[in-house]
Amino acid sequence: MNAVPQLVFVCGREPDYVRNAMIARTLAQHYPTDLIVDSRRGSLSLRLARLAPRLLRRLRRAHDLIVVGFYGHPLVLLARRFSRAPILFDPFVSTYDTLAGDRGRVAEGSLAARA
């Protein structure tokens, strides 16, 4: 680890969402932090497709910690595959809670909700 840790912050949705913004701002105030975010509208799939190459490029350079904010579930898998650095994941809510509870897109307790 460097004398001053090099951090990477990435989030899958809404970088201006108060929780993501607070984490990113606090990290950047105290440590050199590369922010990898996408503020453009669009589906989660499109946003992740835009974020993934940027995250992979950044992970080629030295870093000591990857901080993954909301909604970063798929990004954790990518970071884990391409980095040996520790990952701090702040999911806020689970995918299950989002799809079954909040949005009602799948029935609570169903196979789709548990997948």
The first five atom37 places (N, CA, C, CB, O) and aatype in JSON, in Angstrom:
{
  "aatype": [12, 2, 0, 19, 14, 5, 10, 19, 13, 19, 4, 7, 1, 6, 14, 3, 18, 19, 1, 2, 0, 12, 9, 0, 1, 16, 10, 0, 5, 8, 18, 14, 16, 3, 10, 9, 19, 3, 15, 1, 1, 7, 15, 10, 15, 10, 1, 10, 0, 1, 10, 0, 14, 1, 10, 10, 1, 1, 10, 1, 1, 0, 8, 3, 10, 9, 19, 19, 7, 13, 18, 7, 8, 14, 10, 19, 10, 10, 0, 1, 1, 13, 15, 1, 0, 14, 9, 10, 13, 3, 14, 13, 19, 15, 16, 18, 3, 16, 10, 0, 7, 3, 1, 7, 1, 19, 0, 6, 7, 15, 10, 0, 0, 1, 0],
  "atom_mask": [
    [1, 1, 1, 1, 1],
    [1, 1, 1, 1, 1],
    [1, 1, 1, 1, 1],
    [1, 1, 1, 1, 1],
    [1, 1, 1, 1, 1],
    [1, 1, 1, 1, 1],
    [1, 1, 1, 1, 1],
    [1, 1, 1, 1, 1],
    [1, 1, 1, 1, 1],
    [1, 1, 1, 1, 1],
    [1, 1, 1, 1, 1],
    [1, 1, 1, 0, 1],
    [1, 1, 1, 1, 1],
    [1, 1, 1, 1, 1],
    [1, 1, 1, 1, 1],
    [1, 1, 1, 1, 1],
    [1, 1, 1, 1, 1],
    [1, 1, 1, 1, 1],
    [1, 1, 1, 1, 1],
    [1, 1, 1, 1, 1],
    [1, 1, 1, 1, 1],
    [1, 1, 1, 1, 1],
    [1, 1, 1, 1, 1],
    [1, 1, 1, 1, 1],
    [1, 1, 1, 1, 1],
    [1, 1, 1, 1, 1],
    [1, 1, 1, 1, 1],
    [1, 1, 1, 1, 1],
    [1, 1, 1, 1, 1],
    [1, 1, 1, 1, 1],
    [1, 1, 1, 1, 1],
    [1, 1, 1, 1, 1],
    [1, 1, 1, 1, 1],
    [1, 1, 1, 1, 1],
    [1, 1, 1, 1, 1],
    [1, 1, 1, 1, 1],
    [1, 1, 1, 1, 1],
    [1, 1, 1, 1, 1],
    [1, 1, 1, 1, 1],
    [1, 1, 1, 1, 1],
    [1, 1, 1, 1, 1],
    [1, 1, 1, 0, 1],
    [1, 1, 1, 1, 1],
    [1, 1, 1, 1, 1],
    [1, 1, 1, 1, 1],
    [1, 1, 1, 1, 1],
    [1, 1, 1, 1, 1],
    [1, 1, 1, 1, 1],
    [1, 1, 1, 1, 1],
    [1, 1, 1, 1, 1],
    [1, 1, 1, 1, 1],
    [1, 1, 1, 1, 1],
    [1, 1, 1, 1, 1],
    [1, 1, 1, 1, 1],
    [1, 1, 1, 1, 1],
    [1, 1, 1, 1, 1],
    [1, 1, 1, 1, 1],
    [1, 1, 1, 1, 1],
    [1, 1, 1, 1, 1],
    [1, 1, 1, 1, 1],
    [1, 1, 1, 1, 1],
    [1, 1, 1, 1, 1],
    [1, 1, 1, 1, 1],
    [1, 1, 1, 1, 1],
    [1, 1, 1, 1, 1],
    [1, 1, 1, 1, 1],
    [1, 1, 1, 1, 1],
    [1, 1, 1, 1, 1],
    [1, 1, 1, 0, 1],
    [1, 1, 1, 1, 1],
    [1, 1, 1, 1, 1],
    [1, 1, 1, 0, 1],
    [1, 1, 1, 1, 1],
    [1, 1, 1, 1, 1],
    [1, 1, 1, 1, 1],
    [1, 1, 1, 1, 1],
    [1, 1, 1, 1, 1],
    [1, 1, 1, 1, 1],
    [1, 1, 1, 1, 1],
    [1, 1, 1, 1, 1],
    [1, 1, 1, 1, 1],
    [1, 1, 1, 1, 1],
    [1, 1, 1, 1, 1],
    [1, 1, 1, 1, 1],
    [1, 1, 1, 1, 1],
    [1, 1, 1, 1, 1],
    [1, 1, 1, 1, 1],
    [1, 1, 1, 1, 1],
    [1, 1, 1, 1, 1],
    [1, 1, 1, 1, 1],
    [1, 1, 1, 1, 1],
    [1, 1, 1, 1, 1],
    [1, 1, 1, 1, 1],
    [1, 1, 1, 1, 1],
    [1, 1, 1, 1, 1],
    [1, 1, 1, 1, 1],
    [1, 1, 1, 1, 1],
    [1, 1, 1, 1, 1],
    [1, 1, 1, 1, 1],
    [1, 1, 1, 1, 1],
    [1, 1, 1, 0, 1],
    [1, 1, 1, 1, 1],
    [1, 1, 1, 1, 1],
    [1, 1, 1, 0, 1],
    [1, 1, 1, 1, 1],
    [1, 1, 1, 1, 1],
    [1, 1, 1, 1, 1],
    [1, 1, 1, 1, 1],
    [1, 1, 1, 0, 1],
    [1, 1, 1, 1, 1],
    [1, 1, 1, 1, 1],
    [1, 1, 1, 1, 1],
    [1, 1, 1, 1, 1],
    [1, 1, 1, 1, 1],
    [1, 1, 1, 1, 1]
  ],
  "atom_positions": [
    [[0.85, -1.18, 0.0], [0.0, 0.0, 0.0], [0.89, 1.24, 0.0], [-0.96, 0.0, 1.23], [1.93, 1.27, 0.66]],
    [[0.47, 2.23, -0.74], [1.19, 3.5, -0.78], [1.08, 4.22, 0.56], [0.65, 4.41, -1.92], [0.22, 3.89, 1.38]],
    [[1.96, 5.19, 0.79], [1.87, 6.0, 2.01], [0.52, 6.69, 2.09], [3.01, 7.05, 2.05], [-0.09, 6.77, 3.16]],
    [[0.04, 7.19, 0.96], [-1.29, 7.78, 0.87], [-2.11, 6.85, -0.02], [-1.26, 9.26, 0.29], [-1.79, 6.69, -1.2]],
    [[-3.16, 6.22, 0.51], [-3.92, 5.25, -0.28], [-4.56, 5.89, -1.51], [-5.0, 4.61, 0.58], [-5.07, 7.0, -1.46]],
    [[-4.51, 5.16, -2.61], [-5.14, 5.57, -3.86], [-6.48, 4.85, -3.95], [-4.23, 5.23, -5.11], [-6.53, 3.62, -3.96]],
    [[-7.57, 5.61, -4.0], [-8.91, 5.03, -3.99], [-9.59, 5.17, -5.34], [-9.75, 5.69, -2.92], [-9.32, 6.09, -6.11]],
    [[-10.49, 4.23, -5.59], [-11.36, 4.28, -6.76], [-12.78, 4.2, -6.23], [-11.03, 3.11, -7.8], [-13.11, 3.28, -5.48]],
    [[-13.64, 5.15, -6.63], [-15.05, 5.11, -6.27], [-15.86, 4.93, -7.54], [-15.49, 6.4, -5.5], [-15.66, 5.66, -8.51]],
    [[-16.77, 3.96, -7.52], [-17.64, 3.72, -8.67], [-19.04, 3.42, -8.16], [-17.1, 2.55, -9.55], [-19.22, 2.76, -7.13]],
    [[-20.04, 3.92, -8.89], [-21.42, 3.6, -8.55], [-22.2, 3.37, -9.83], [-22.08, 4.73, -7.69], [-21.91, 3.99, -10.86]],
    [[-23.17, 2.5, -9.77], [-23.92, 2.13, -10.96], [-25.07, 3.06, -11.29], [0.0, 0.0, 0.0], [-25.5, 3.13, -12.44]],
    [[-25.56, 3.78, -10.31], [-26.7, 4.67, -10.55], [-26.54, 5.95, -9.76], [-28.01, 3.98, -10.19], [-25.91, 5.98, -8.71]],
    [[-27.12, 6.98, -10.28], [-27.32, 8.25, -9.6], [-26.16, 8.71, -8.72], [-28.54, 8.17, -8.78], [-26.24, 8.63, -7.49]],
    [[-25.09, 9.19, -9.35], [-23.98, 9.69, -8.54], [-24.37, 10.89, -7.68], [-22.82, 10.06, -9.43], [-23.69, 11.19, -6.7]],
    [[-25.47, 11.57, -8.04], [-25.91, 12.7, -7.23], [-26.88, 12.28, -6.12], [-26.57, 13.76, -8.12], [-27.32, 13.1, -5.32]],
    [[-27.22, 10.99, -6.08], [-28.02, 10.45, -4.98], [-27.25, 10.74, -3.7], [-28.29, 8.91, -5.16], [-26.04, 10.55, -3.65]],
    [[-27.93, 11.2, -2.67], [-27.26, 11.75, -1.49], [-26.25, 10.77, -0.88], [-28.29, 12.13, -0.45], [-25.18, 11.18, -0.45]],
    [[-26.57, 9.51, -0.85], [-25.64, 8.54, -0.24], [-24.36, 8.4, -1.07], [-26.32, 7.16, -0.1], [-23.26, 8.42, -0.51]],
    [[-24.5, 8.27, -2.4], [-23.33, 8.19, -3.27], [-22.52, 9.48, -3.22], [-23.75, 7.89, -4.72], [-21.3, 9.45, -3.12]],
    [[-23.21, 10.61, -3.29], [-22.52, 11.91, -3.29], [-21.76, 12.13, -1.99], [-23.53, 13.04, -3.51], [-20.63, 12.63, -2.01]],
    [[-22.36, 11.76, -0.88], [-21.71, 11.94, 0.42], [-20.45, 11.07, 0.53], [-22.7, 11.6, 1.56], [-19.42, 11.54, 1.0]],
    [[-20.55, 9.82, 0.11], [-19.39, 8.93, 0.18], [-18.28, 9.44, -0.73], [-19.78, 7.48, -0.22], [-17.12, 9.53, -0.31]],
    [[-18.62, 9.77, -1.97], [-17.61, 10.25, -2.93], [-16.94, 11.52, -2.44], [-18.26, 10.49, -4.31], [-15.72, 11.65, -2.51]],
    [[-17.73, 12.45, -1.94], [-17.19, 13.73, -1.45], [-16.26, 13.51, -0.25], [-18.33, 14.69, -1.08], [-15.19, 14.11, -0.18]],
    [[-16.68, 12.67, 0.68], [-15.87, 12.42, 1.87], [-14.56, 11.74, 1.51], [-16.65, 11.56, 2.86], [-13.5, 12.11, 2.02]],
    [[-14.62, 10.75, 0.64], [-13.38, 10.08, 0.21], [-12.43, 11.07, -0.46], [-13.7, 8.92, -0.76], [-11.24, 11.11, -0.15]],
    [[-12.98, 11.87, -1.38], [-12.15, 12.82, -2.14], [-11.54, 13.9, -1.24], [-12.98, 13.47, -3.25], [-10.47, 14.42, -1.55]],
    [[-12.2, 14.24, -0.15], [-11.66, 15.24, 0.78], [-10.44, 14.72, 1.54], [-12.73, 15.67, 1.77], [-9.59, 15.51, 1.96]],
    [[-10.36, 13.41, 1.71], [-9.31, 12.85, 2.56], [-8.25, 12.03, 1.84], [-9.94, 12.01, 3.6], [-7.16, 11.82, 2.36]],
    [[-8.56, 11.56, 0.63], [-7.63, 10.69, -0.1], [-7.7, 11.0, -1.59], [-7.95, 9.19, 0.16], [-8.72, 11.47, -2.08]],
    [[-6.61, 10.73, -2.31], [-6.69, 10.82, -3.77], [-7.7, 9.77, -4.26], [-5.27, 10.61, -4.44], [-7.51, 8.57, -4.06]],
    [[-8.77, 10.23, -4.89], [-9.85, 9.33, -5.29], [-10.24, 9.6, -6.73], [-11.08, 9.5, -4.36], [-10.55, 10.73, -7.1]],
    [[-10.23, 8.55, -7.54], [-10.76, 8.65, -8.89], [-12.23, 8.28, -8.85], [-9.97, 7.72, -9.88], [-12.59, 7.19, -8.42]],
    [[-13.08, 9.19, -9.3], [-14.52, 8.97, -9.33], [-14.9, 8.45, -10.71], [-15.3, 10.26, -8.99], [-14.62, 9.09, -11.72]],
    [[-15.53, 7.29, -10.73], [-15.99, 6.71, -11.99], [-17.51, 6.64, -11.89], [-15.35, 5.29, -12.26], [-18.06, 5.72, -11.28]],
    [[-18.16, 7.61, -12.5], [-19.62, 7.72, -12.41], [-20.17, 8.06, -13.78], [-20.04, 8.79, -11.36], [-19.45, 8.5, -14.67]],
    [[-21.47, 7.84, -13.94], [-22.15, 8.16, -15.19], [-23.48, 8.81, -14.83], [-22.36, 6.88, -16.08], [-24.38, 8.15, -14.29]],
    [[-23.62, 10.09, -15.11], [-24.82, 10.84, -14.76], [-25.9, 10.79, -15.83], [-24.46, 12.26, -14.48], [-27.01, 11.27, -15.62]],
    [[-25.57, 10.21, -16.98], [-26.54, 10.21, -18.08], [-27.73, 9.3, -17.78], [-25.88, 9.78, -19.38], [-27.6, 8.3, -17.07]],
    [[-28.85, 9.66, -18.33], [-30.06, 8.86, -18.17], [-29.94, 7.61, -19.02], [-31.33, 9.67, -18.56], [-29.07, 7.5, -19.89]],
    [[-30.81, 6.67, -18.76], [-30.83, 5.44, -19.53], [-30.98, 4.25, -18.6], [0.0, 0.0, 0.0], [-30.97, 4.38, -17.38]],
    [[-31.11, 3.11, -19.21], [-31.3, 1.9, -18.43], [-30.03, 1.57, -17.65], [-31.69, 0.73, -19.33], [-28.94, 2.04, -17.97]],
    [[-30.2, 0.76, -16.64], [-29.06, 0.32, -15.85], [-28.07, -0.43, -16.73], [-29.52, -0.56, -14.67], [-26.86, -0.29, -16.56]],
    [[-28.57, -1.24, -17.65], [-27.69, -2.0, -18.54], [-26.81, -1.07, -19.37], [-28.52, -2.91, -19.47], [-25.61, -1.32, -19.5]],
    [[-27.39, -0.02, -19.92], [-26.6, 0.93, -20.71], [-25.59, 1.67, -19.83], [-27.52, 1.94, -21.41], [-24.44, 1.88, -20.23]],
    [[-26.01, 2.06, -18.66], [-25.11, 2.78, -17.76], [-23.93, 1.88, -17.37], [-25.87, 3.25, -16.49], [-22.79, 2.34, -17.35]],
    [[-24.21, 0.62, -17.06], [-23.13, -0.31, -16.7], [-22.21, -0.57, -17.88], [-23.72, -1.63, -16.2], [-21.0, -0.72, -17.71]],
    [[-22.78, -0.62, -19.08], [-21.96, -0.81, -20.28], [-21.03, 0.39, -20.51], [-22.85, -1.02, -21.52], [-19.92, 0.22, -21.03]],
    [[-21.46, 1.57, -20.12], [-20.59, 2.75, -20.24], [-19.55, 2.79, -19.11], [-21.43, 4.04, -20.22], [-18.43, 3.25, -19.32]],
    [[-19.92, 2.33, -17.93], [-19.02, 2.37, -16.78], [-17.93, 1.3, -16.83], [-19.8, 2.23, -15.51], [-16.79, 1.56, -16.45]],
    [[-18.27, 0.12, -17.3], [-17.35, -1.02, -17.25], [-16.0, -0.74, -17.9], [-17.98, -2.22, -17.91], [-14.97, -0.99, -17.28]],
    [[-15.95, -0.22, -19.14], [-14.64, 0.04, -19.74], [-13.83, 1.09, -18.97], [-14.81, 0.5, -21.18], [-12.61, 0.98, -18.88]],
    [[-14.51, 2.09, -18.43], [-13.8, 3.11, -17.66], [-13.22, 2.52, -16.38], [-14.75, 4.28, -17.33], [-12.09, 2.83, -16.0]],
    [[-14.0, 1.67, -15.72], [-13.51, 1.03, -14.5], [-12.32, 0.12, -14.82], [-14.63, 0.22, -13.82], [-11.32, 0.13, -14.1]],
    [[-12.42, -0.66, -15.88], [-11.33, -1.57, -16.25], [-10.05, -0.8, -16.58], [-11.74, -2.43, -17.45], [-8.96, -1.21, -16.18]],
    [[-10.19, 0.32, -17.3], [-9.0, 1.14, -17.59], [-8.37, 1.66, -16.31], [-9.38, 2.33, -18.51], [-7.15, 1.65, -16.16]],
    [[-9.2, 2.11, -15.38], [-8.67, 2.66, -14.12], [-8.01, 1.58, -13.27], [-9.8, 3.33, -13.32], [-7.02, 1.86, -12.59]],
    [[-8.53, 0.39, -13.3], [-7.98, -0.68, -12.48], [-6.6, -1.15, -12.95], [-8.92, -1.86, -12.46], [-5.91, -1.86, -12.23]],
    [[-6.21, -0.75, -14.14], [-4.86, -1.07, -14.64], [-3.79, -0.27, -13.9], [-4.76, -0.81, -16.15], [-2.63, -0.68, -13.84]],
    [[-4.18, 0.88, -13.35], [-3.24, 1.71, -12.6], [-3.29, 1.34, -11.12], [-3.55, 3.23, -12.8], [-4.23, 0.69, -10.66]],
    [[-2.27, 1.77, -10.39], [-2.18, 1.43, -8.96], [-3.39, 1.97, -8.19], [-0.88, 2.0, -8.36], [-3.84, 3.1, -8.4]],
    [[-3.89, 1.15, -7.31], [-4.98, 1.54, -6.42], [-4.94, 0.63, -5.19], [-6.38, 1.45, -7.14], [-4.5, -0.52, -5.27]],
    [[-5.39, 1.16, -4.08], [-5.33, 0.41, -2.82], [-6.69, -0.05, -2.32], [-4.69, 1.26, -1.77], [-6.78, -0.99, -1.54]],
    [[-7.74, 0.61, -2.77], [-9.09, 0.27, -2.32], [-10.08, 0.68, -3.4], [-9.42, 0.97, -0.97], [-9.94, 1.74, -4.02]],
    [[-11.07, -0.18, -3.61], [-12.17, 0.14, -4.53], [-13.42, 0.29, -3.67], [-12.36, -0.99, -5.64], [-13.79, -0.62, -2.92]],
    [[-14.07, 1.43, -3.77], [-15.31, 1.68, -3.05], [-16.44, 1.66, -4.07], [-15.26, 3.05, -2.25], [-16.43, 2.43, -5.03]],
    [[-17.4, 0.78, -3.84], [-18.52, 0.62, -4.77], [-19.79, 1.07, -4.07], [-18.64, -0.86, -5.27], [-20.17, 0.52, -3.04]],
    [[-20.44, 2.08, -4.65], [-21.66, 2.62, -4.07], [-22.9, 2.03, -4.71], [0.0, 0.0, 0.0], [-22.84, 1.01, -5.41]],
    [[-24.02, 2.68, -4.47], [-25.31, 2.24, -5.0], [-25.38, 2.53, -6.49], [-26.48, 2.92, -4.25], [-24.85, 3.58, -6.87]],
    [[-25.9, 1.84, -7.27], [-26.23, 0.45, -7.39], [-25.04, -0.24, -8.02], [-27.52, 0.24, -8.22], [-24.85, -0.18, -9.24]],
    [[-24.23, -0.9, -7.22], [-22.97, -1.43, -7.72], [-22.84, -2.93, -7.7], [0.0, 0.0, 0.0], [-21.74, -3.46, -7.87]],
    [[-23.94, -3.64, -7.5], [-23.87, -5.09, -7.41], [-23.09, -5.72, -8.57], [-25.28, -5.67, -7.37], [-22.18, -6.51, -8.32]],
    [[-23.4, -5.39, -9.84], [-22.64, -5.98, -10.95], [-21.19, -5.47, -11.0], [-23.33, -5.68, -12.28], [-20.3, -6.19, -11.47]],
    [[-20.96, -4.27, -10.54], [-19.61, -3.69, -10.57], [-18.68, -4.37, -9.58], [-19.68, -2.2, -10.29], [-17.47, -4.42, -9.8]],
    [[-19.22, -4.88, -8.48], [-18.4, -5.62, -7.52], [-17.8, -6.85, -8.19], [-19.24, -6.03, -6.28], [-16.62, -7.14, -8.01]],
    [[-18.61, -7.55, -8.97], [-18.12, -8.75, -9.67], [-17.0, -8.4, -10.63], [-19.27, -9.44, -10.42], [-16.0, -9.1, -10.71]],
    [[-17.18, -7.31, -11.35], [-16.16, -6.87, -12.31], [-14.87, -6.46, -11.58], [-16.69, -5.69, -13.15], [-13.78, -6.86, -11.98]],
    [[-15.01, -5.69, -10.53], [-13.84, -5.24, -9.78], [-13.1, -6.43, -9.17], [-14.25, -4.25, -8.67], [-11.87, -6.48, -9.17]],
    [[-13.84, -7.38, -8.65], [-13.22, -8.55, -8.02], [-12.43, -9.37, -9.05], [-14.29, -9.43, -7.36], [-11.37, -9.91, -8.74]],
    [[-12.96, -9.45, -10.25], [-12.31, -10.24, -11.31], [-11.01, -9.59, -11.78], [-13.26, -10.42, -12.49], [-10.07, -10.3, -12.12]],
    [[-10.95, -8.27, -11.8], [-9.82, -7.58, -12.42], [-8.92, -6.82, -11.43], [-10.33, -6.62, -13.43], [-8.05, -6.07, -11.85]],
    [[-9.14, -7.02, -10.14], [-8.3, -6.34, -9.15], [-8.11, -7.23, -7.93], [-8.92, -4.98, -8.74], [-8.98, -8.03, -7.58]],
    [[-6.96, -7.07, -7.32], [-6.7, -7.77, -6.05], [-6.9, -6.85, -4.85], [-5.28, -8.34, -6.05], [-6.77, -7.28, -3.71]],
    [[-7.2, -5.61, -5.11], [-7.4, -4.65, -4.02], [-8.68, -4.98, -3.25], [-7.47, -3.19, -4.57], [-9.61, -5.56, -3.82]],
    [[-8.73, -4.63, -1.99], [-9.96, -4.82, -1.22], [-11.09, -3.98, -1.82], [-9.75, -4.44, 0.26], [-10.87, -2.92, -2.41]],
    [[-12.3, -4.49, -1.65], [-13.5, -3.8, -2.14], [-14.39, -3.48, -0.94], [-14.27, -4.66, -3.21], [-14.72, -4.36, -0.15]],
    [[-14.77, -2.22, -0.83], [-15.73, -1.79, 0.18], [-17.03, -1.53, -0.56], [-15.23, -0.51, 0.98], [-17.11, -0.61, -1.38]],
    [[-18.05, -2.33, -0.29], [-19.31, -2.25, -1.02], [-20.4, -1.69, -0.11], [-19.72, -3.64, -1.57], [-20.67, -2.24, 0.96]],
    [[-21.02, -0.6, -0.55], [-22.13, 0.0, 0.17], [-23.38, -0.13, -0.7], [-21.84, 1.51, 0.53], [-23.72, 0.8, -1.43]],
    [[-24.07, -1.27, -0.63], [-25.2, -1.5, -1.53], [-26.45, -0.71, -1.18], [-25.52, -2.94, -1.55], [-27.31, -0.54, -2.04]],
    [[-26.57, -0.24, 0.04], [-27.74, 0.47, 0.56], [-28.94, -0.46, 0.65], [-28.06, 1.68, -0.32], [-29.45, -0.69, 1.75]],
    [[-29.4, -1.0, -0.47], [-30.49, -1.98, -0.48], [-30.1, -3.12, -1.4], [-31.85, -1.33, -0.93], [-29.24, -2.98, -2.27]],
    [[-30.75, -4.25, -1.19], [-30.47, -5.41, -2.04], [-31.27, -5.32, -3.34], [-30.79, -6.72, -1.3], [-32.25, -4.58, -3.43]],
    [[-30.84, -6.08, -4.32], [-31.59, -6.17, -5.57], [-32.98, -6.74, -5.29], [-30.84, -7.06, -6.6], [-33.97, -6.29, -5.88]],
    [[-33.07, -7.7, -4.39], [-34.35, -8.28, -4.01], [-35.3, -7.19, -3.5], [-34.16, -9.37, -2.93], [-36.44, -7.1, -3.94]],
    [[-34.82, -6.37, -2.57], [-35.66, -5.3, -2.02], [-36.13, -4.34, -3.11], [-34.91, -4.53, -0.94], [-37.27, -3.89, -3.1]],
    [[-35.23, -4.04, -4.04], [-35.58, -3.11, -5.12], [-36.64, -3.71, -6.04], [-34.34, -2.73, -5.91], [-37.66, -3.08, -6.31]],
    [[-36.39, -4.93, -6.54], [-37.29, -5.52, -7.53], [-38.58, -6.06, -6.93], [-36.58, -6.64, -8.26], [-39.64, -5.91, -7.54]],
    [[-38.51, -6.68, -5.77], [-39.71, -7.27, -5.17], [-40.46, -6.27, -4.3], [-39.33, -8.5, -4.35], [-41.68, -6.13, -4.42]],
    [[-39.74, -5.59, -3.43], [-40.4, -4.69, -2.5], [-40.77, -3.34, -3.07], [0.0, 0.0, 0.0], [-41.94, -2.96, -3.06]],
    [[-39.78, -2.62, -3.59], [-40.01, -1.25, -4.05], [-40.8, -1.18, -5.35], [-38.7, -0.56, -4.24], [-41.78, -0.45, -5.45]],
    [[-40.37, -1.94, -6.33], [-40.96, -1.83, -7.67], [-42.04, -2.85, -7.97], [-39.89, -1.95, -8.69], [-42.83, -2.65, -8.89]],
    [[-42.1, -3.91, -7.22], [-43.12, -4.94, -7.44], [-42.99, -5.63, -8.79], [0.0, 0.0, 0.0], [-43.98, -6.13, -9.32]],
    [[-41.8, -5.66, -9.35], [-41.6, -6.29, -10.67], [-41.59, -7.81, -10.59], [-40.31, -5.81, -11.29], [-41.9, -8.48, -11.58]],
    [[-41.25, -8.35, -9.45], [-41.29, -9.79, -9.24], [-41.98, -10.04, -7.91], [-39.85, -10.43, -9.27], [-41.94, -9.21, -7.0]],
    [[-42.62, -11.2, -7.79], [-43.33, -11.53, -6.57], [-42.34, -11.82, -5.44], [-44.26, -12.74, -6.79], [-41.33, -12.5, -5.65]],
    [[-42.63, -11.32, -4.27], [-41.76, -11.58, -3.12], [-41.71, -13.07, -2.86], [-42.26, -10.82, -1.86], [-42.73, -13.75, -2.85]],
    [[-40.5, -13.58, -2.65], [-40.31, -15.0, -2.38], [-40.25, -15.88, -3.61], [0.0, 0.0, 0.0], [-39.97, -17.07, -3.51]],
    [[-40.51, -15.31, -4.79], [-40.49, -16.11, -6.02], [-39.06, -16.48, -6.4], [-41.16, -15.34, -7.18], [-38.1, -15.91, -5.88]],
    [[-38.93, -17.44, -7.31], [-37.61, -17.85, -7.78], [-36.88, -16.68, -8.43], [-37.74, -19.02, -8.79], [-35.68, -16.5, -8.21]],
    [[-37.6, -15.88, -9.22], [-36.98, -14.71, -9.87], [-36.47, -13.72, -8.83], [-37.99, -14.02, -10.81], [-35.41, -13.12, -9.01]],
    [[-37.2, -13.53, -7.76], [-36.79, -12.59, -6.72], [-35.56, -13.08, -5.97], [-37.93, -12.35, -5.74], [-34.73, -12.28, -5.53]],
    [[-35.43, -14.38, -5.83], [-34.3, -14.94, -5.09], [-33.07, -15.14, -5.95], [-34.69, -16.26, -4.47], [-31.98, -15.38, -5.42]],
    [[-33.21, -15.04, -7.26], [-32.07, -15.29, -8.17], [-31.06, -14.18, -8.11], [-32.55, -15.47, -9.6], [-30.05, -14.23, -8.81]]
  ]
}
